[in-house]
Amino acid sequence: MRVYADNAATTYLSDVALNTLLDCLKNYNGNPNSLHTDGQIAKEKLDESREKVAKALNAAKPNEIYFTSGGSEADNQALISAARGLVKKGKKHLISLNIEHHAILHTLRKLEKEGFEVTLLKPQPNGSVDVKDVEDAIREDTALVSIMFANNEMGAVQPIAEIGKLCHEKGVLFHTDAVQAAAHLPIDVQAMNIDMLSLSAHKFHGPKGVGVLYARNGIRLINVIEGGAQERGKRAGTINVPGIAALAAALEDGIEHMEENNAKTIALRDRLIKGLSDIPYSQLNGDPVKRLPGNVNYSFEGVEGESLLLALDMYGIECSSGSACTSESLDPSHVLIGMGVPIEAAHGSLRFSLNEENTEEQVDYIIEKVHQVVEHYRKISPFWDELEKGEREHVI
Ligand SMILES: *Cc1c(COP(=O)(O)O)cnc(C)c1O
């Protein structure tokens, strides 16, 4: 059996997205910045897509939607714009969370080198930040709060509306990386007082290499890519009309089916959580309820997540140990460590990210195989041996 359970790393193209992509590649091949007919036909498609995305987020105006190359670029541009834009007003302090995606954390590190001060908050043990901690961290010179909508590794959902309200009251800009939330959680940038927001198409069944930066009117974006005057001068480069149209179609479709998809995915998620819960010395990371519909992140003591992942792959099960972006290093996940999971437990972690296309049969197969591979690797693990002999203390 083949089971794809790595939807937080990327999703497969939906038929809606694929058909839109193919249609645009064939029929809307003009450059939307050209004044001739072909260009204007492509521009209509672009405008229509921008309107769809604005509607999906409840943005006040379509011109608050900027198309980027993905979530990483949107995150970079949001933080750089807020920081460099407000430093002239004496604001040089930025607040974020230690479990953010590296697109946020590494951009903050770059800004720190430019002289900005960064406060990285730590979430509570369930992975969710305490709004009081955000409030306490805000200073006179705070330019921006950037807190992700939902975490890509252990699925924790953050209290975005409360943080938005707080930032609005304090006059601080609020950005959220909503890459994992889109099409899974309701997003309303106006009601939630979100000033800037990042999205990525390939996380909601759209194509890779295309994303969105929402920036409320009045916020001055700073270019991260210089060149032509596309996207109202804020993002140079010939516009990827097919990718953008497919993004808009996938987002619209995902939101339209969000409730039924979530109901299905949550039932599968909870079945998997329950099925793994009888493995001794293991734990679910993140909140059992306040988590993304498809996310299951589990730690198994005494084994390496990478070994489990590769063994499961042999059985046709595709999952992740931490995040795909860190798969080239064997350091334990900064997210699990950041929320206080002991390092030994973080080393033995697996992330399954399910979606509505998975089945109960697949989940039962995952449960069976995880039991099998954990038992196998524990048998041959010197680390587990030491735990068994009492030479090492259990952390779970
Ligand atoms: C995937 C992801 C990103 C990066 O998006 P890309 O489009 O792949 O650059 C950023 N933030 C989060 C939370 C993600 O899951």
Ligand as a Chemical Component Dictionary entry (heavy atoms), coordinates in Angstrom:
data_LIG
# 
_chem_comp.id                   LIG 
_chem_comp.type                 NON-POLYMER 
_chem_comp.pdbx_formal_charge   0 
_chem_comp.three_letter_code    LIG 
# 
loop_
_chem_comp_atom.comp_id 
_chem_comp_atom.atom_id 
_chem_comp_atom.alt_atom_id 
_chem_comp_atom.type_symbol 
_chem_comp_atom.charge 
_chem_comp_atom.model_Cartn_x 
_chem_comp_atom.model_Cartn_y 
_chem_comp_atom.model_Cartn_z 
_chem_comp_atom.pdbx_ordinal 
LIG C1 C1 C 0 6.065 25.586 3.688  1  
LIG C2 C2 C 0 6.083 26.712 4.635  2  
LIG C3 C3 C 0 6.698 27.927 4.307  3  
LIG C4 C4 C 0 7.473 28.125 3.019  4  
LIG O1 O1 O 0 6.643 28.200 1.905  5  
LIG P1 P1 P 0 7.294 28.011 0.441  6  
LIG O2 O2 O 0 6.210 28.360 -0.494 7  
LIG O3 O3 O 0 7.663 26.566 0.363  8  
LIG O4 O4 O 0 8.453 28.929 0.368  9  
LIG C5 C5 C 0 6.640 28.961 5.209  10 
LIG N1 N1 N 0 5.994 28.810 6.383  11 
LIG C6 C6 C 0 5.387 27.670 6.741  12 
LIG C7 C7 C 0 4.686 27.588 8.033  13 
LIG C8 C8 C 0 5.415 26.577 5.882  14 
LIG O5 O5 O 0 4.821 25.439 6.244  15 
# 
loop_
_chem_comp_bond.comp_id 
_chem_comp_bond.atom_id_1 
_chem_comp_bond.atom_id_2 
_chem_comp_bond.value_order 
_chem_comp_bond.pdbx_ordinal 
LIG C1 C2 SING 1  
LIG C2 C3 SING 2  
LIG C2 C8 DOUB 3  
LIG C3 C4 SING 4  
LIG C3 C5 DOUB 5  
LIG C4 O1 SING 6  
LIG O1 P1 SING 7  
LIG P1 O2 DOUB 8  
LIG P1 O3 SING 9  
LIG P1 O4 SING 10 
LIG C5 N1 SING 11 
LIG N1 C6 DOUB 12 
LIG C6 C7 SING 13 
LIG C6 C8 SING 14 
LIG C8 O5 SING 15 
# 
